[in-house]
Amino acid sequence: MNGPMTDGRADGTGAARGDGTAGDLPVDETGGVTEDGVARDGMTGDGVARGGATGDRRADRRRKGPSRLVAARLAPRDVLRVGAAGLRTRPARVVLSALGIAIGIATMVAVIGISSSSKEQLLRELDRLGTNLLTVQPGQTLFGDDAKLPEESLEMVRRIGSVTTAGATGKIDATVRRTDRISEGVTGGIAVQAAEEGLAATLEGTVRKGTWLNAAIARRPAVVLGSVAAQRLGIDRAGPKVWIGGRWFTVVGILDAMPLAPEIERSALVGWPAAERYLGFDGHPTTIYERSADAAVEAVGSVLPRTVNPENPDEVQVSRPSDALAAKAAASGAFTNLLLGLGAVALLVGGVGVANTMVISVLERRREIGLRRSLGATRGQVRLQFLTESLLLSLLGGVAGTALGAGATAVYALTKGWPAVVPPWAMGGALVATLLIGTMAGIYPAMRAARLAPTVALAGT
């Protein structure tokens, strides 16, 4: 040997190993070492086998087949961004389409709001006026003739223990005119009635101008006008004279409105003694008004007929004026339902407009759809994109319509002096209806966009 050996390996490059394998030199393809020192039969240049693990992994990959691409998922933020991008490119069309939704929602919110404001005003008025007022009027006799209340019926009502105040009026066969030059046939719908002194206190009425009838004035040719009667006669202060029953009467007072007794608003009220003296009043009351404790209203109402007319209680009618206001509040719901139906029709028309806009958008953006599909977007992602656009478009109109409806309610209530009330359920329901309309309007365009094949979409542009 030409040189020393260490562990069977020569010192120089290309020296043979002691185990008979090549040293650091690569072998050929038939079993030697390659240029990078890796043996073709799975042995490394230093004699370490690696073909076992590598071969196992390659075998596993062959058994599993080729790997599949997994579509990327869109986060909710990305969905909103992609959906809004389609709307920003066509702002004029978006505004016009959202306008139809806004009109329908605004109509529905305004109708509900105005109705609720009116009902709230009536309820507040009922709370202020009270529900403990009862009226007694004559009915009809057994033979169908008009009955009369006894002259002493007012005093009989005042004797009922739970009654706090009572007053009465009696119809007079006379007319009231501004001057004696006006024909008797021109009455202006104003009735002339005799009024008892306790009437104003019972009705909790207030005098706008002048004064109410007292013991002295009630005996003189003086008259107090209801609010509507004064307006029709063109009188806005105390002092002028009016022509009643062939003689002049001095206007001593003008009343404020009386919602629980609208017949008083359209009347000219003369004192009870003066009516008997100057106008031929027979002294029989035609309407008795009484107030009692709230807890005793039902009990008092049940005994009034026999108290007023013990001989013929069936000829007496008892009613509660506050029931008329409550019925008015309930009746407003029928008109509200009619207007809500019109608003629903407008909303449906707006939904059709949104659907038409989305279909046109799909046709115009075929190239965009094809490009997205070619870059890996799935049918579901395309479908979700256009459905999101439809929802955003409808929601834009819904928010604007809700604001417009609430604003219209506030303005109308302010002009009427009502409290502005827009129920929260109305606003929430409007937004829910908007989303439903947007969903229904966007389903077909979204499915149509998702069915477009990438090659067809790109080739058709």
Protein Blocks (a to p, Z undefined) as FASTA:
>chain_A
ZZdceehiafbghiacfkopackbccdfkopacfkopafkopafkopafklmmmmmmmmm
mmnopaddddddddfklmmmmmmmmmmmmmmlmmmmmmmmmmmmmmmmmmmmmmmmmmmm
mmmmmmmnopabccddddddfkopacdddfklmmmmmmpmklmbdcddddddddddfblk
bcfklnoopacddddfklmmmnopacfbhcdddfklmmpccddddfklmmmnopabehia
cdeehiacddfbdcdddfklmmlmmcccddfklmmmmnopghiafbdcddddfklmmmmm
mmmmmmmmmmlmmlpccddfklmmmmmmmmmmmmmmmmmmmmmmmmmmmmmmmmmmmmmm
mmmmmmmmmmmmmnopafklmmmmmmmmmmmmmmmmmmmmmmmmmmmmmmmmmmnopacd
ddfklmmmmmmmmmmmmmmmmmmmmmmmmmpcfklmmmmZZ
